[in-house]
Amino acid sequence: MDRILLFGGSFNPIHHGHLIVCRAVAERLACARTLLIPSARPPHKPEHALPAAADRVAMCRLATEGDAAFEVSDWETRQSGPNFTLHTVEHFAGELGPGAALHWLIGMDSLHELAAWYRAAELVEACTIVTAARPGFDPPARSVLSRCFTPAQADKLLAHVVDSPRIDIASTDIRSRASAGLSIRYLVPEAVRQYIAERGLYRGG
């Protein structure tokens, strides 16, 4: 089976940390394809805080232009209502067929919050959740995960915690710097930096 790495998020904006970690995980797992999937309306984030989905998709495409290791899917941005990861995984499972082994990439902070995700236990069964190490976060204890997941699911989650480059770049900081008129050069790909400047994204708040 071909391993497919799916990496979803608001990408507000996409930055070098996203790309470095995603590539490292894809290489470690020997994934055949890596898909970046910008979300339209994440359930846990207010819609007014996000630039238009088209801008975030465009930035993802600019960030990965010319790199055959990455693909960008706008599927979530074309759906109505909030985005739930389970629905996205089900869509790609149907689209890619039984020959695809789907892996969903999250950060360590998200693993701690996973129990609160929509139909989280079903999600763990529908794909392999791969957790990338993140500065300041250690894996949750198995006993903690077992409060919300079966022991087998807890073991599966912990077995797929991947040691990856710990890049301490945050989209929140990038937005704050852009809003304050400070440089975001070297934090995001140059094409993304130019797009943000040309479109006036993140100015004034």
JOBELFEN-V183954 format. One line per field, one symbol per residue. ss: DSSP state (h for helix, s for strand, l for the rest). Layout:
ss=???
This chain:
ss=lssssssssllllllhhhhhhhhhhhhhhlllsssssslllsllllhhhlllhhhhhhhhhhhhllllllsssllhhhllllslhhhhhhhhhhhhlllsssssssshhhhhhhhhlllhhhhhhhlssssslllllllllhhhhlllllhhhhhhhhhlssllllllllhhhhhhhhhlllllsllslhhhhhhhhhhllllll
